[in-house]
Amino acid sequence: VHITQGDRDGRAVMVSWVTASEPGSSTVLYGTAEHKRKFKAEGRVTYYKFYNYTSGFIHHCTLRHLQ
């Protein structure tokens, strides 16, 4: 998992991860505590090919309006 700043105001983060064999979901559940995940963000998935190489499935999801 890789986390980067997601906007100029510092109220969003972008979460990225790779899955090897199948795309799966790009949904992230989050909240203010472990058992209070009341927010959901839908991400996107992509992959790339370079000659004979095919990457894993690369997921990016931006969590916005953070406190």
N, CA, C and O atoms as a MOPAC input file, in Angstrom:
PM7 MOZYME 1SCF
protein

 N      0.85300 1    -1.17800 1     0.00000 1
 C      0.00000 1     0.00000 1     0.00000 1
 C      0.89100 1     1.23100 1     0.00000 1
 O      1.89700 1     1.29200 1     0.70700 1
 N      0.50600 1     2.20300 1    -0.80100 1
 C      1.23000 1     3.47000 1    -0.89600 1
 C      0.21800 1     4.58600 1    -0.65700 1
 O     -0.86000 1     4.57700 1    -1.25100 1
 N      0.55200 1     5.54400 1     0.20400 1
 C     -0.35200 1     6.65200 1     0.52400 1
 C      0.35300 1     7.96000 1     0.19100 1
 O      1.48300 1     8.18900 1     0.62200 1
 N     -0.32000 1     8.82400 1    -0.58100 1
 C      0.23100 1    10.13400 1    -0.93900 1
 C     -0.82000 1    11.21200 1    -0.69200 1
 O     -2.01000 1    10.92100 1    -0.56700 1
 N     -0.36300 1    12.45400 1    -0.62500 1
 C     -1.29500 1    13.56900 1    -0.47100 1
 C     -2.17300 1    13.63700 1    -1.70600 1
 O     -1.68100 1    13.53300 1    -2.83000 1
 N     -3.47700 1    13.81200 1    -1.50200 1
 C     -4.41700 1    13.73800 1    -2.61000 1
 C     -4.93000 1    15.06200 1    -3.13100 1
 O     -5.57900 1    15.09000 1    -4.17600 1
 N     -4.65900 1    16.17400 1    -2.43400 1
 C     -5.08200 1    17.48300 1    -2.92600 1
 C     -4.17400 1    18.57000 1    -2.35800 1
 O     -3.32300 1    18.29800 1    -1.51100 1
 N     -4.35900 1    19.78300 1    -2.82100 1
 C     -3.50200 1    20.89900 1    -2.38900 1
 C     -3.81600 1    21.38100 1    -0.98000 1
 O     -2.95800 1    21.96900 1    -0.32200 1
 N     -5.03800 1    21.14000 1    -0.50800 1
 C     -5.46100 1    21.62600 1     0.80500 1
 C     -5.09200 1    20.68500 1     1.94600 1
 O     -5.23800 1    21.04800 1     3.11300 1
 N     -4.61900 1    19.49100 1     1.63300 1
 C     -4.26200 1    18.54400 1     2.67900 1
 C     -5.45900 1    17.85500 1     3.30500 1
 O     -5.36200 1    17.34400 1     4.42100 1
 N     -6.59400 1    17.83200 1     2.60400 1
 C     -7.79700 1    17.19300 1     3.14500 1
 C     -8.16700 1    15.92800 1     2.37400 1
 O     -9.29900 1    15.45100 1     2.45500 1
 N     -7.20100 1    15.38900 1     1.62500 1
 C     -7.43700 1    14.15100 1     0.88200 1
 C     -6.12500 1    13.37600 1     0.79700 1
 O     -5.03900 1    13.95600 1     0.81900 1
 N     -6.24700 1    12.06800 1     0.70000 1
 C     -5.08400 1    11.21600 1     0.45600 1
 C     -5.43600 1    10.23700 1    -0.65500 1
 O     -6.59400 1     9.85400 1    -0.82400 1
 N     -4.41900 1     9.84000 1    -1.40600 1
 C     -4.60300 1     8.82900 1    -2.43500 1
 C     -3.95400 1     7.54300 1    -1.94200 1
 O     -2.78400 1     7.52900 1    -1.56000 1
 N     -4.72400 1     6.47400 1    -1.95500 1
 C     -4.24500 1     5.16200 1    -1.53700 1
 C     -4.07300 1     4.32600 1    -2.80100 1
 O     -4.98000 1     4.26000 1    -3.63200 1
 N     -2.91900 1     3.69200 1    -2.94800 1
 C     -2.63800 1     2.86400 1    -4.12000 1
 C     -2.14700 1     1.49900 1    -3.66800 1
 O     -1.44600 1     1.38200 1    -2.66300 1
 N     -2.52200 1     0.46700 1    -4.41900 1
 C     -2.05700 1    -0.88600 1    -4.13100 1
 C     -2.14500 1    -1.71900 1    -5.39900 1
 O     -2.79700 1    -1.32900 1    -6.36800 1
 N     -1.48100 1    -2.87300 1    -5.38200 1
 C     -1.44100 1    -3.76200 1    -6.54500 1
 C     -1.96100 1    -5.13200 1    -6.14300 1
 O     -1.60500 1    -5.66000 1    -5.09000 1
 N     -2.81200 1    -5.70400 1    -6.99600 1
 C     -3.22700 1    -7.09400 1    -6.84200 1
 C     -2.66300 1    -7.86700 1    -8.03100 1
 O     -2.65700 1    -7.36800 1    -9.15600 1
 N     -2.19800 1    -9.06800 1    -7.78000 1
 C     -1.45800 1    -9.79800 1    -8.80800 1
 C     -2.33400 1   -10.54900 1    -9.80300 1
 O     -2.09800 1   -10.46100 1   -11.00800 1
 N     -3.32600 1   -11.27600 1    -9.33700 1
 C     -3.98900 1   -12.21900 1   -10.23400 1
 C     -5.34600 1   -11.78100 1   -10.76500 1
 O     -5.75800 1   -12.24800 1   -11.82600 1
 N     -6.05000 1   -10.90500 1   -10.06900 1
 C     -7.34800 1   -10.43600 1   -10.55100 1
 C     -7.59500 1    -9.02900 1   -10.03500 1
 O     -7.06400 1    -8.65400 1    -8.99000 1
 N     -8.40400 1    -8.23400 1   -10.75900 1
 C     -8.57100 1    -6.83500 1   -10.37000 1
 C     -9.25200 1    -6.64300 1    -9.01900 1
 O     -8.82900 1    -5.78100 1    -8.24900 1
 N    -10.27900 1    -7.40600 1    -8.70700 1
 C    -10.96800 1    -7.23800 1    -7.43500 1
 C    -11.60200 1    -5.86000 1    -7.32000 1
 O    -11.85400 1    -5.19900 1    -8.32700 1
 N    -11.85600 1    -5.43800 1    -6.10600 1
 C    -12.53200 1    -4.17200 1    -5.83700 1
 C    -11.52500 1    -3.04800 1    -5.61900 1
 O    -10.43100 1    -3.27100 1    -5.09900 1
 N    -11.90800 1    -1.84200 1    -6.02100 1
 C    -11.10200 1    -0.64800 1    -5.74300 1
 C    -11.81500 1     0.25100 1    -4.74300 1
 O    -11.60400 1     1.46400 1    -4.73400 1
 N    -12.65200 1    -0.33400 1    -3.90900 1
 C    -13.40500 1     0.40500 1    -2.90400 1
 C    -12.63200 1     0.43300 1    -1.59000 1
 O    -12.09800 1    -0.58700 1    -1.15400 1
 N    -12.57700 1     1.60900 1    -0.96200 1
 C    -11.93300 1     1.75900 1     0.34300 1
 C    -12.98400 1     2.25000 1     1.33200 1
 O    -13.66000 1     3.24900 1     1.08500 1
 N    -13.11600 1     1.54500 1     2.45000 1
 C    -13.98700 1     1.97100 1     3.54600 1
 C    -13.11300 1     2.64300 1     4.59100 1
 O    -12.05100 1     2.12500 1     4.93600 1
 N    -13.54900 1     3.79700 1     5.10200 1
 C    -12.73900 1     4.50700 1     6.09000 1
 C    -13.62000 1     5.30000 1     7.03600 1
 O    -14.79200 1     5.55400 1     6.75600 1
 N    -13.03300 1     5.68800 1     8.16400 1
 C    -13.76600 1     6.45000 1     9.16500 1
 C    -12.83500 1     6.94600 1    10.24500 1
 O    -11.61500 1     6.93900 1    10.08200 1
 N    -13.41600 1     7.37900 1    11.35400 1
 C    -12.63700 1     7.97700 1    12.43600 1
 C    -12.10600 1     6.94900 1    13.42400 1
 O    -11.25800 1     7.28000 1    14.25400 1
 N    -12.58100 1     5.71200 1    13.35700 1
 C    -12.10700 1     4.63500 1    14.22500 1
 C    -12.29800 1     3.31500 1    13.48900 1
 O    -13.03900 1     3.24600 1    12.50800 1
 N    -11.63500 1     2.27600 1    13.96200 1
 C    -11.66600 1     0.98900 1    13.27300 1
 C    -13.08500 1     0.46400 1    13.06700 1
 O    -13.39300 1    -0.07900 1    12.00600 1
 N    -13.93900 1     0.61800 1    14.05500 1
 C    -15.29800 1     0.08600 1    13.95800 1
 C    -16.31300 1     1.14200 1    13.52400 1
 O    -17.52000 1     0.91300 1    13.60500 1
 N    -15.83500 1     2.28700 1    13.06800 1
 C    -16.72100 1     3.35900 1    12.60900 1
 C    -16.36200 1     3.76700 1    11.18600 1
 O    -16.16000 1     4.95000 1    10.90800 1
 N    -16.28300 1     2.80900 1    10.30200 1
 C    -15.96000 1     3.07900 1     8.89700 1
 C    -17.24300 1     3.42500 1     8.15000 1
 O    -17.83600 1     2.57400 1     7.48800 1
 N    -17.66300 1     4.67800 1     8.26300 1
 C    -18.93200 1     5.05900 1     7.65500 1
 C    -18.77400 1     5.75700 1     6.30600 1
 O    -19.76700 1     6.17100 1     5.70800 1
 N    -17.54400 1     5.89400 1     5.82100 1
 C    -17.31000 1     6.52000 1     4.52400 1
 C    -16.79800 1     5.47700 1     3.53500 1
 O    -16.13300 1     4.51200 1     3.91100 1
 N    -17.12300 1     5.69200 1     2.26700 1
 C    -16.69600 1     4.76500 1     1.22500 1
 C    -16.22800 1     5.57300 1     0.02200 1
 O    -16.88600 1     6.53100 1    -0.38300 1
 N    -15.09500 1     5.18800 1    -0.54500 1
 C    -14.57600 1     5.83900 1    -1.74500 1
 C    -14.36500 1     4.78300 1    -2.82500 1
 O    -13.79700 1     3.72100 1    -2.57200 1
 N    -14.82900 1     5.09200 1    -4.02100 1
 C    -14.65100 1     4.19800 1    -5.16100 1
 C    -13.42500 1     4.64800 1    -5.94400 1
 O    -13.30100 1     5.81900 1    -6.30400 1
 N    -12.53300 1     3.72300 1    -6.20100 1
 C    -11.32200 1     4.03800 1    -6.94500 1
 C    -11.38500 1     3.52000 1    -8.36700 1
 O    -12.45600 1     3.22400 1    -8.89600 1
 N    -10.22000 1     3.41900 1    -8.96800 1
 C    -10.12700 1     2.89300 1   -10.32700 1
 C     -8.98500 1     1.89000 1   -10.37400 1
 O     -8.10100 1     1.89700 1    -9.51700 1
 N     -9.01200 1     1.04200 1   -11.36800 1
 C     -7.96600 1     0.03600 1   -11.52500 1
 C     -7.43400 1     0.10200 1   -12.95300 1
 O     -8.18700 1     0.33600 1   -13.89900 1
 N     -6.14400 1    -0.10400 1   -13.09200 1
 C     -5.50700 1    -0.08000 1   -14.39700 1
 C     -4.36500 1    -1.09200 1   -14.41100 1
 O     -4.03000 1    -1.66400 1   -13.37400 1
 N     -3.77900 1    -1.31000 1   -15.55700 1
 C     -2.57700 1    -2.12600 1   -15.68200 1
 C     -1.85200 1    -1.66300 1   -16.93300 1
 O     -2.40500 1    -0.90500 1   -17.73000 1
 N     -0.63300 1    -2.10900 1   -17.10600 1
 C      0.09200 1    -1.73300 1   -18.30900 1
 C      0.89200 1    -2.91600 1   -18.83800 1
 O      1.19100 1    -3.86900 1   -18.11900 1
 N      1.22200 1    -2.82100 1   -20.11400 1
 C      2.05200 1    -3.83100 1   -20.77400 1
 C      3.28100 1    -3.14600 1   -21.34700 1
 O      3.20200 1    -2.03900 1   -21.88000 1
 N      4.41100 1    -3.81500 1   -21.22900 1
 C      5.66200 1    -3.31500 1   -21.78600 1
 C      6.40100 1    -4.50800 1   -22.36400 1
 O      6.91500 1    -5.34600 1   -21.62300 1
 N      6.45400 1    -4.58700 1   -23.66900 1
 C      6.99900 1    -5.74900 1   -24.37000 1
 C      6.30000 1    -7.01200 1   -23.87200 1
 O      5.08700 1    -7.14300 1   -24.04000 1
 N      7.02900 1    -7.93900 1   -23.26700 1
 C      6.43600 1    -9.19200 1   -22.79200 1
 C      5.94800 1    -9.11900 1   -21.34800 1
 O      5.44800 1   -10.11000 1   -20.81400 1
 N      6.08600 1    -7.96900 1   -20.71800 1
 C      5.70700 1    -7.81700 1   -19.31200 1
 C      4.30000 1    -7.24000 1   -19.19500 1
 O      3.95600 1    -6.29100 1   -19.90000 1
 N      3.50100 1    -7.80100 1   -18.32100 1
 C      2.19600 1    -7.23600 1   -17.96400 1
 C      2.19300 1    -7.01000 1   -16.45700 1
 O      2.46100 1    -7.92800 1   -15.68200 1
 N      1.88900 1    -5.79400 1   -16.05600 1
 C      1.89200 1    -5.45800 1   -14.63200 1
 C      0.74200 1    -6.14800 1   -13.91600 1
 O     -0.14000 1    -6.73500 1   -14.54300 1
 N      0.76900 1    -6.06500 1   -12.59500 1
 C     -0.38900 1    -6.46500 1   -11.81600 1
 C     -1.47700 1    -5.41500 1   -11.97200 1
 O     -1.29500 1    -4.43100 1   -12.69000 1
 N     -2.58900 1    -5.61400 1   -11.31300 1
 C     -3.68900 1    -4.65300 1   -11.36300 1
 C     -3.40800 1    -3.54900 1   -10.34500 1
 O     -3.30700 1    -3.81100 1    -9.14600 1
 N     -3.28400 1    -2.32100 1   -10.82900 1
 C     -2.88800 1    -1.17500 1   -10.00900 1
 C     -4.14300 1    -0.39100 1    -9.64000 1
 O     -4.86000 1     0.10000 1   -10.51300 1
 N     -4.39900 1    -0.28000 1    -8.34800 1
 C     -5.59200 1     0.39800 1    -7.83800 1
 C     -5.20600 1     1.76800 1    -7.28000 1
 O     -4.17900 1     1.91100 1    -6.61600 1
 N     -6.04100 1     2.77600 1    -7.55700 1
 C     -5.87100 1     4.12000 1    -7.00400 1
 C     -7.23000 1     4.57800 1    -6.48000 1
 O     -8.23600 1     4.49500 1    -7.18500 1
 N     -7.25000 1     5.05500 1    -5.25500 1
 C     -8.50300 1     5.52800 1    -4.66200 1
 C     -8.20900 1     6.78300 1    -3.84600 1
 O     -7.32000 1     6.77800 1    -2.99500 1
 N     -8.95300 1     7.85700 1    -4.10200 1
 C     -8.75900 1     9.11400 1    -3.37900 1
 C     -9.80800 1     9.25000 1    -2.28700 1
 O    -11.00900 1     9.18300 1    -2.54900 1
 N     -9.33900 1     9.44200 1    -1.05800 1
 C    -10.21800 1     9.66600 1     0.09300 1
 C    -10.28400 1    11.17100 1     0.31400 1
 O     -9.27100 1    11.79900 1     0.62300 1
 N    -11.46300 1    11.75000 1     0.15900 1
 C    -11.62300 1    13.20900 1     0.19700 1
 C    -12.32200 1    13.67800 1     1.47100 1
 O    -12.88500 1    12.88400 1     2.22500 1
 N    -12.27000 1    14.98000 1     1.68700 1
 C    -12.96800 1    15.66300 1     2.79200 1
 C    -12.54100 1    15.12400 1     4.15600 1
 O    -13.37000 1    14.92300 1     5.04300 1
 N    -11.24300 1    14.89400 1     4.30900 1
 C    -10.72400 1    14.39700 1     5.58300 1
 C    -10.64000 1    15.53100 1     6.59600 1
 O    -10.55500 1    16.70500 1     6.23600 1
 N    -10.66400 1    15.16200 1     7.84300 1
 C    -10.57000 1    16.15800 1     8.91900 1
 C     -9.16300 1    16.21500 1     9.46200 1
 O     -8.88300 1    16.99300 1    10.37300 1

